[in-house]
Amino acid sequence: MNQPDAQALLRLHGTRLFGLRGYGSVSVRELVEAAGVTKPTLYYYFGSKEGLFLTLANELLKELDQMVAAAVSSPGPLAQTLERLLLQNVEFAADNPDTVRFLMTCLHQVDHGQPAIDMMSIDATFVRHLGGVFAQAVDRGELRVDTDVPLAVISFLGIVRAWGLAAFHGAPIPQDFHKTVVRQYLTGITEP
């Protein structure tokens, strides 16, 4: 087996096992057996089980940052940007259950032996990227001038998370849900 394959297999099985059972419940032996490599291979590439866990978490945080940046980078109306971001996150959650489980493990840090991860950086990513998008929408007249941008961003982040979890848990997702959700978010649900 060549070196990139060994690293990729350790990443794949580490994500799956840590996500399913938590950091403390997974042994180095289980990780290397699942990946089909030796303990020295894990130690060579990641230094330790903790090193593998931290590498996986940091790579995931970078991936999420890139995903949000890509979703908000295309010019266009605010509604289209929010629809794109929501749809992208729901598709990611539905298509990557092991990664979502691992993310939840990182977020909740229920295992006392688990290395600390700065998960606030996920929220900071959304606030940084979406804050600019919302501010530009205010400048273009798409949102009221008195819009509380940080509050609007955090509110939309809650919507993204809720729909992502629904997709992860296999809830039926309507065809154009992202358009309906964003329209209701931007216009409200009390007006006809």
Number of C-alpha atoms within 10 A of each C-alpha: 7 6 10 10 12 19 18 12 18 25 19 17 19 26 24 20 21 25 21 16 14 21 24 15 13 16 13 16 13 15 26 20 14 16 20 14 18 15 16 12 15 21 14 11 15 18 12 15 20 16 15 21 22 18 14 21 23 15 12 18 19 15 12 17 19 12 16 22 17 14 20 21 12 11 9 11 13 21 17 17 20 25 21 19 21 26 20 18 22 22 15 18 23 17 13 12 17 20 20 21 21 24 20 15 20 24 15 10 17 13 14 9 12 18 16 12 16 12 16 9 14 17 14 13 18 20 20 17 19 27 19 15 22 23 18 15 20 17 12 13 10 15 16 11 13 7 13 11 20 15 12 16 21 16 12 19 16 11 16 21 15 13 22 23 18 16 20 20 12 11 12 8 12 8 8 10 14 23 17 13 19 21 15 13 16 16 10 11 10 6 6 4
